[in-house]
Amino acid sequence: CVKEIWSIPERSRFSFKIIHYTQNLTAEGPNFMLGIPYTISEIAQLALAKDLYQGEYQPQALTYISFDSRLISHGAQTIFDALKTSNRDGHDFVEDAYRKGVRNFLVEKKLPYKDINYAWVGNSLEALQSWAMHHRQRFSYPIWAITGSNGKTTLKEWLASLLEMHVQLVKSPMSYNSQLGVALSLLQLHPQ
């Protein structure tokens, strides 16, 4: 759904609109696409995993990351990060991700499945951030960050709409301007 929030009339010297995009989060919803494919062994190394379990499932290049099992739509190509927060434990949703075809996981607990691959880490958010940091180091182009108390997402979307006509860019998904959102944004970086 697209809704115009504010605009300057086209007859003025500078014409632009601020648009607000809303997305329905459904089973067909957004997956976070990686900027370049990774194998589970590469992810384990970059995420500083304690151990890598490679089961009977043949590893393949992973092109998506998910931390919400409700949004998985490319199971075989997805790594599921079982994030632990103060409200939820992503490990409670591993089985759901498995049923949706995911066979690669970033987890803090060992898993009982024989036909999966997983990187066993101490902290799944820190592991994701480590992976994202190493991914960022592969690229030399500039990164802009928007900070403040209010209006960050609106400003980000406005700048992106102006700049995407002139440069290749990656922006944080929706309003993910947290420790998780920064890592997901960095993982979307791709060769120019």
Backbone as CSV, one residue per row, in Angstrom:
resi,resn,N_x,N_y,N_z,CA_x,CA_y,CA_z,C_x,C_y,C_z
1,CYS,0.858,-1.168,0.000,0.000,0.000,0.000,0.908,1.236,0.000
2,VAL,0.607,2.193,-0.830,1.402,3.409,-0.932,0.513,4.581,-0.583
3,LYS,1.006,5.463,0.265,0.221,6.618,0.671,1.099,7.862,0.588
4,GLU,0.611,8.879,-0.113,1.354,10.133,-0.180,1.163,10.872,1.135
5,ILE,2.272,11.233,1.754,2.207,11.931,3.031,2.245,13.438,2.837
6,TRP,3.142,13.901,1.978,3.328,15.335,1.819,3.978,15.584,0.482
7,SER,3.643,16.664,-0.185,4.287,16.964,-1.454,4.345,18.472,-1.681
8,ILE,5.298,18.851,-2.503,5.386,20.225,-2.971,4.762,20.220,-4.366
9,PRO,3.893,21.160,-4.681,3.229,21.144,-5.993,4.226,21.110,-7.146
10,GLU,3.848,20.445,-8.215,4.727,20.290,-9.377,5.054,21.618,-10.046
11,ARG,4.227,22.616,-9.889,4.490,23.891,-10.556,5.582,24.698,-9.845
12,SER,5.963,24.309,-8.637,7.039,25.029,-7.955,8.388,24.601,-8.534
13,ARG,9.425,25.340,-8.179,10.755,25.081,-8.735,11.272,23.699,-8.340
14,PHE,11.050,23.291,-7.093,11.467,21.980,-6.613,10.221,21.142,-6.363
15,SER,10.137,20.031,-7.032,8.955,19.192,-6.903,9.355,17.829,-6.345
16,PHE,8.774,17.443,-5.249,9.003,16.099,-4.733,7.854,15.716,-3.817
17,LYS,7.790,14.441,-3.515,6.766,13.918,-2.619,7.439,13.053,-1.570
18,ILE,6.891,13.048,-0.389,7.303,12.094,0.624,6.228,11.017,0.627
19,ILE,6.669,9.808,0.364,5.756,8.680,0.239,5.996,7.727,1.409
20,HIS,4.927,7.176,1.934,5.041,6.175,2.993,4.593,4.835,2.419
21,TYR,5.469,3.836,2.518,5.152,2.497,2.034,4.795,1.628,3.230
22,THR,3.698,0.924,3.126,3.365,-0.039,4.171,3.348,-1.415,3.530
23,GLN,3.804,-2.395,4.265,3.832,-3.759,3.758,3.072,-4.642,4.722
24,ASN,2.297,-5.552,4.174,1.637,-6.539,5.004,2.625,-7.658,5.277
25,LEU,2.816,-8.002,6.527,3.724,-9.081,6.871,2.939,-10.385,6.840
26,THR,3.103,-11.125,5.775,2.418,-12.394,5.611,3.446,-13.463,5.336
27,ALA,2.991,-14.676,5.140,3.900,-15.776,4.805,4.615,-15.504,3.488
28,GLU,4.044,-14.670,2.643,4.670,-14.307,1.382,5.538,-13.056,1.542
29,GLY,5.650,-12.575,2.768,6.280,-11.297,3.057,7.749,-11.210,2.718
30,PRO,8.362,-10.115,3.111,9.733,-9.853,2.707,10.717,-10.818,3.353
31,ASN,11.651,-11.271,2.556,12.813,-11.997,3.045,13.973,-11.037,2.872
32,PHE,14.989,-11.194,3.648,16.133,-10.324,3.542,17.162,-11.001,2.658
33,MET,17.344,-10.438,1.481,18.259,-11.017,0.512,19.683,-10.576,0.814
34,LEU,20.584,-11.534,0.767,21.995,-11.235,0.988,22.575,-10.602,-0.263
35,GLY,23.529,-9.702,-0.084,24.159,-9.034,-1.221,24.960,-9.988,-2.091
36,ILE,25.551,-10.990,-1.482,26.255,-12.046,-2.210,25.938,-13.368,-1.510
37,PRO,25.923,-14.464,-2.246,25.640,-15.765,-1.617,26.771,-16.205,-0.685
38,TYR,26.406,-16.914,0.359,27.355,-17.479,1.314,27.017,-18.944,1.544
39,THR,28.026,-19.747,1.853,27.787,-21.118,2.296,27.744,-21.110,3.819
40,ILE,27.201,-22.163,4.398,27.124,-22.246,5.860,28.521,-22.252,6.473
41,SER,29.497,-22.850,5.820,30.851,-22.866,6.381,31.474,-21.465,6.362
42,GLU,31.203,-20.677,5.329,31.686,-19.292,5.300,31.019,-18.472,6.403
43,ILE,29.716,-18.663,6.576,28.986,-17.926,7.613,29.525,-18.293,8.988
44,ALA,29.763,-19.583,9.226,30.282,-20.028,10.521,31.620,-19.372,10.818
45,GLN,32.478,-19.292,9.828,33.790,-18.679,10.020,33.658,-17.183,10.323
46,LEU,32.835,-16.470,9.549,32.683,-15.026,9.729,31.909,-14.662,10.993
47,ALA,31.024,-15.565,11.424,30.221,-15.335,12.633,30.942,-15.816,13.888
48,LEU,32.177,-16.267,13.725,32.987,-16.751,14.843,32.281,-17.864,15.614
49,ALA,31.763,-18.828,14.874,31.026,-19.941,15.478,31.938,-20.813,16.332
50,LYS,31.365,-21.372,17.400,32.080,-22.323,18.245,32.273,-23.640,17.502
51,ASP,31.281,-23.976,16.686,31.304,-25.251,15.973,30.394,-25.155,14.752
52,LEU,30.657,-26.014,13.802,29.830,-26.098,12.600,29.379,-27.540,12.466
53,TYR,28.068,-27.743,12.460,27.516,-29.076,12.262,27.030,-29.169,10.822
54,GLN,27.590,-30.109,10.083,27.132,-30.342,8.713,26.526,-31.731,8.658
55,GLY,25.219,-31.762,8.560,24.486,-33.026,8.559,24.420,-33.640,7.174
56,GLU,23.379,-34.402,6.954,23.200,-35.111,5.694,22.771,-34.192,4.554
57,TYR,22.366,-32.969,4.883,21.917,-32.011,3.869,23.129,-31.408,3.176
58,GLN,23.149,-31.476,1.862,24.265,-30.925,1.088,24.234,-29.398,1.142
59,PRO,25.319,-28.795,1.605,25.354,-27.328,1.675,25.237,-26.703,0.286
60,GLN,24.544,-25.605,0.217,24.434,-24.844,-1.022,24.579,-23.366,-0.699
61,ALA,24.711,-22.575,-1.729,24.826,-21.132,-1.531,23.516,-20.590,-0.970
62,LEU,23.638,-19.811,0.068,22.471,-19.212,0.715,22.340,-17.772,0.259
63,THR,21.142,-17.384,-0.109,20.915,-16.034,-0.627,19.929,-15.212,0.210
64,TYR,19.354,-15.826,1.237,18.398,-15.124,2.098,18.728,-15.394,3.560
65,ILE,18.359,-14.443,4.408,18.436,-14.639,5.855,17.079,-14.306,6.437
66,SER,16.685,-15.073,7.441,15.417,-14.826,8.114,15.605,-15.004,9.607
67,PHE,14.874,-14.234,10.378,14.847,-14.404,11.824,13.398,-14.548,12.285
68,ASP,12.461,-14.526,11.329,11.034,-14.660,11.623,10.490,-15.796,10.769
69,SER,10.170,-16.899,11.393,9.739,-18.092,10.644,8.429,-17.871,9.884
70,ARG,7.658,-16.877,10.271,6.399,-16.595,9.556,6.646,-16.038,8.161
71,LEU,7.838,-15.475,7.933,8.106,-14.773,6.677,8.935,-15.575,5.684
72,ILE,9.257,-16.797,6.002,10.130,-17.599,5.135,9.384,-18.007,3.872
73,SER,9.987,-17.711,2.719,9.381,-18.132,1.451,10.386,-18.815,0.533
74,HIS,11.660,-18.812,0.878,12.707,-19.460,0.071,13.515,-20.382,0.987
75,GLY,12.852,-21.353,1.581,13.447,-22.186,2.619,14.811,-22.755,2.313
76,ALA,14.973,-23.400,1.181,16.239,-24.062,0.856,17.380,-23.072,0.666
77,GLN,17.070,-21.833,0.350,18.093,-20.815,0.099,18.288,-19.877,1.295
78,THR,17.675,-20.210,2.427,17.636,-19.315,3.583,18.442,-19.869,4.749
79,ILE,19.121,-18.973,5.454,19.672,-19.310,6.760,18.770,-18.657,7.799
80,PHE,18.371,-19.421,8.802,17.496,-18.920,9.860,18.357,-18.583,11.070
81,ASP,18.298,-17.331,11.513,19.023,-16.882,12.693,18.061,-16.911,13.875
82,ALA,18.311,-17.819,14.818,17.434,-17.985,15.983,17.808,-16.954,17.048
83,LEU,17.365,-15.734,16.830,17.682,-14.627,17.741,16.957,-14.785,19.072
84,LYS,17.670,-14.486,20.152,17.069,-14.473,21.477,16.898,-13.022,21.903
85,THR,15.698,-12.689,22.349,15.434,-11.351,22.870,14.848,-11.503,24.274
86,SER,14.542,-10.390,24.891,13.926,-10.448,26.224,12.507,-11.009,26.161
87,ASN,11.883,-10.944,24.977,10.505,-11.424,24.836,10.380,-12.797,24.176
88,ARG,11.297,-13.134,23.300,11.178,-14.368,22.522,12.531,-15.036,22.361
89,ASP,12.453,-16.347,22.174,13.633,-17.135,21.868,13.432,-17.726,20.480
90,GLY,14.262,-17.303,19.526,14.144,-17.781,18.156,14.264,-19.291,18.017
91,HIS,14.852,-19.939,19.014,14.966,-21.401,18.966,13.594,-22.070,19.042
92,ASP,12.607,-21.372,19.601,11.237,-21.908,19.654,10.614,-22.008,18.267
93,PHE,11.227,-21.357,17.271,10.668,-21.319,15.923,11.515,-22.072,14.902
94,VAL,12.543,-22.762,15.377,13.399,-23.547,14.483,12.591,-24.628,13.776
95,GLU,11.725,-25.312,14.515,10.919,-26.376,13.909,10.022,-25.827,12.802
96,ASP,9.426,-24.669,13.021,8.592,-24.041,11.990,9.427,-23.703,10.756
97,ALA,10.617,-23.165,10.964,11.521,-22.852,9.846,11.897,-24.140,9.115
98,TYR,12.154,-25.192,9.864,12.497,-26.489,9.274,11.348,-26.990,8.393
99,ARG,10.113,-26.875,8.895,8.936,-27.305,8.109,8.793,-26.490,6.816
100,LYS,9.314,-25.262,6.819,9.228,-24.409,5.628,10.431,-24.593,4.696
101,GLY,11.244,-25.613,4.959,12.316,-25.961,4.047,13.697,-25.455,4.412
102,VAL,13.818,-24.707,5.500,15.132,-24.213,5.910,15.956,-25.390,6.422
103,ARG,17.203,-25.455,5.960,18.112,-26.520,6.399,19.448,-25.958,6.881
104,ASN,19.536,-24.631,7.021,20.747,-23.973,7.499,20.360,-22.985,8.589
105,PHE,21.069,-23.076,9.731,20.684,-22.306,10.906,21.901,-21.675,11.577
106,LEU,21.658,-20.529,12.220,22.629,-19.863,13.081,21.992,-19.899,14.467
107,VAL,22.565,-20.708,15.380,21.884,-20.997,16.645,22.840,-20.959,17.828
108,GLU,22.234,-20.803,19.021,22.979,-20.834,20.271,22.866,-22.180,20.970
109,LYS,22.001,-23.053,20.468,21.779,-24.383,21.044,21.994,-25.422,19.963
110,LYS,22.471,-26.575,20.355,22.613,-27.663,19.395,21.225,-28.158,19.010
111,LEU,21.083,-28.574,17.760,19.783,-28.989,17.232,19.767,-30.498,16.991
112,PRO,18.601,-31.138,17.125,18.513,-32.597,17.028,18.362,-33.163,15.611
113,TYR,18.211,-32.327,14.611,17.952,-32.813,13.255,19.235,-33.336,12.608
114,LYS,19.116,-34.408,11.837,20.289,-34.987,11.169,20.489,-34.431,9.758
115,ASP,19.433,-33.894,9.168,19.509,-33.441,7.767,19.584,-31.923,7.646
116,ILE,20.328,-31.304,8.569,20.500,-29.846,8.540,21.969,-29.493,8.713
117,ASN,22.260,-28.217,8.527,23.570,-27.647,8.818,23.336,-26.486,9.780
118,TYR,24.221,-26.355,10.769,24.086,-25.178,11.621,25.427,-24.730,12.172
119,ALA,25.516,-23.410,12.339,26.656,-22.790,13.001,26.222,-22.546,14.442
120,TRP,26.959,-23.128,15.373,26.650,-22.996,16.793,27.466,-21.840,17.350
121,VAL,26.778,-20.820,17.854,27.421,-19.581,18.305,27.052,-19.277,19.753
122,GLY,27.808,-18.392,20.371,27.526,-17.993,21.750,26.339,-17.044,21.856
123,ASN,26.223,-16.133,20.898,25.145,-15.144,20.895,24.766,-14.899,19.438
124,SER,23.534,-15.200,19.088,23.131,-15.147,17.672,23.129,-13.728,17.099
125,LEU,22.821,-12.711,17.905,22.877,-11.333,17.410,24.323,-10.902,17.194
126,GLU,25.191,-11.194,18.141,26.599,-10.841,17.984,27.229,-11.585,16.808
127,ALA,26.820,-12.817,16.595,27.324,-13.593,15.456,26.886,-12.949,14.142
128,LEU,25.627,-12.526,14.082,25.108,-11.837,12.897,25.879,-10.543,12.664
129,GLN,26.144,-9.800,13.729,26.887,-8.546,13.614,28.320,-8.788,13.153
130,SER,28.947,-9.845,13.634,30.302,-10.186,13.203,30.321,-10.525,11.723
131,TRP,29.382,-11.329,11.287,29.253,-11.686,9.874,29.062,-10.422,9.039
132,ALA,28.160,-9.536,9.485,27.880,-8.294,8.758,29.116,-7.399,8.693
133,MET,29.886,-7.341,9.791,31.097,-6.528,9.809,32.109,-7.050,8.775
134,HIS,32.304,-8.358,8.746,33.232,-8.943,7.772,32.726,-8.740,6.339
135,HIS,31.419,-8.830,6.154,30.837,-8.595,4.832,31.096,-7.152,4.404
136,ARG,30.911,-6.201,5.316,31.123,-4.782,5.014,32.554,-4.520,4.552
137,GLN,33.509,-5.229,5.134,34.916,-5.011,4.806,35.262,-5.418,3.376
138,ARG,34.376,-6.118,2.713,34.606,-6.521,1.318,34.380,-5.370,0.337
139,PHE,33.755,-4.287,0.800,33.353,-3.195,-0.082,33.974,-1.882,0.370
140,SER,34.296,-1.045,-0.598,34.947,0.222,-0.259,34.030,1.432,-0.454
141,TYR,32.817,1.243,-0.908,31.993,2.432,-1.134,31.446,2.991,0.178
142,PRO,31.049,4.279,0.162,30.681,4.968,1.402,29.348,4.491,1.979
143,ILE,29.233,4.687,3.281,27.991,4.383,3.997,27.560,5.654,4.715
144,TRP,26.277,5.941,4.622,25.700,7.070,5.339,24.821,6.509,6.446
145,ALA,24.831,7.180,7.580,23.962,6.795,8.690,23.140,8.006,9.097
146,ILE,21.898,7.775,9.389,20.998,8.842,9.827,20.673,8.567,11.289
147,THR,20.905,9.547,12.139,20.649,9.379,13.564,19.687,10.457,14.040
148,GLY,19.180,10.279,15.224,18.276,11.267,15.807,17.125,10.605,16.520
149,SER,16.254,11.424,17.081,15.129,10.907,17.854,13.893,10.659,17.004
150,ASN,13.669,11.528,16.017,12.442,11.423,15.217,12.755,11.579,13.732
151,GLY,11.959,10.932,12.901,12.007,11.163,11.466,13.081,10.415,10.689
152,LYS,13.782,9.490,11.335,14.874,8.788,10.650,14.371,7.986,9.442
153,THR,13.316,7.232,9.625,12.811,6.387,8.543,12.278,7.237,7.398
154,THR,11.543,8.290,7.708,11.017,9.167,6.662,12.156,9.810,5.875
155,LEU,13.157,10.317,6.593,14.302,10.936,5.923,15.055,9.910,5.079
156,LYS,15.252,8.705,5.619,15.941,7.641,4.873,15.206,7.341,3.575
157,GLU,13.906,7.172,3.638,13.110,6.860,2.444,13.142,8.015,1.443
158,TRP,13.090,9.231,1.944,13.123,10.411,1.071,14.463,10.497,0.356
159,LEU,15.563,10.365,1.101,16.887,10.414,0.479,17.069,9.260,-0.516
160,ALA,16.618,8.081,-0.145,16.749,6.926,-1.041,16.000,7.161,-2.343
161,SER,14.806,7.742,-2.254,14.033,7.983,-3.477,14.730,9.011,-4.382
162,LEU,15.430,9.964,-3.776,16.170,10.946,-4.574,17.448,10.349,-5.163
163,LEU,18.154,9.554,-4.380,19.464,9.060,-4.795,19.409,7.826,-5.697
164,GLU,18.385,6.982,-5.545,18.374,5.735,-6.302,18.307,5.938,-7.815
165,MET,17.956,7.111,-8.252,17.955,7.406,-9.691,19.370,7.649,-10.207
166,HIS,20.304,7.953,-9.282,21.646,8.342,-9.684,22.742,7.367,-9.251
167,VAL,22.513,6.649,-8.180,23.523,5.723,-7.662,22.861,4.418,-7.241
168,GLN,23.689,3.379,-7.202,23.220,2.106,-6.687,23.255,2.204,-5.166
169,LEU,22.159,1.854,-4.485,22.166,1.998,-3.040,21.457,0.858,-2.352
170,VAL,21.787,0.700,-1.090,21.147,-0.258,-0.200,20.666,0.541,0.996
171,LYS,19.463,0.261,1.451,18.944,0.979,2.622,18.400,-0.036,3.613
172,SER,18.295,0.381,4.838,17.771,-0.526,5.852,16.335,-0.894,5.507
173,PRO,15.974,-2.150,5.739,14.620,-2.580,5.429,13.596,-1.932,6.363
174,MET,12.514,-1.470,5.797,11.415,-0.849,6.539,11.977,0.144,7.554
175,SER,11.625,-0.004,8.832,12.158,0.906,9.849,13.094,0.146,10.791
176,TYR,13.845,-0.764,10.251,14.790,-1.561,11.037,16.039,-0.735,11.297
177,ASN,15.965,0.188,12.249,17.109,1.035,12.569,17.643,0.671,13.947
178,SER,17.886,-0.619,14.129,18.376,-1.145,15.400,19.676,-1.912,15.152
179,GLN,20.180,-2.563,16.182,21.372,-3.395,16.017,21.120,-4.490,14.983
180,LEU,19.927,-5.032,14.978,19.552,-6.046,13.996,19.460,-5.424,12.607
181,GLY,18.813,-4.274,12.500,18.623,-3.619,11.207,19.925,-3.209,10.549
182,VAL,20.879,-2.741,11.336,22.172,-2.358,10.771,22.856,-3.588,10.177
183,ALA,22.850,-4.696,10.916,23.468,-5.926,10.406,22.781,-6.400,9.128
184,LEU,21.452,-6.400,9.111,20.719,-6.825,7.910,21.014,-5.903,6.729
185,SER,21.123,-4.613,6.997,21.439,-3.653,5.936,22.824,-3.917,5.364
186,LEU,23.799,-4.124,6.232,25.156,-4.378,5.764,25.230,-5.657,4.936
187,LEU,24.474,-6.665,5.319,24.496,-7.937,4.583,23.868,-7.815,3.193
188,GLN,23.144,-6.732,2.953,22.576,-6.505,1.617,23.571,-5.838,0.659
189,LEU,24.700,-5.353,1.179,25.684,-4.720,0.312,26.119,-5.715,-0.770
190,HIS,26.284,-5.200,-1.974,26.630,-6.068,-3.105,27.632,-5.360,-4.010
191,PRO,28.352,-6.121,-4.842,29.292,-5.466,-5.756,28.561,-4.481,-6.656
192,GLN,29.211,-3.359,-6.926,28.572,-2.330,-7.757,28.606,-2.706,-9.205
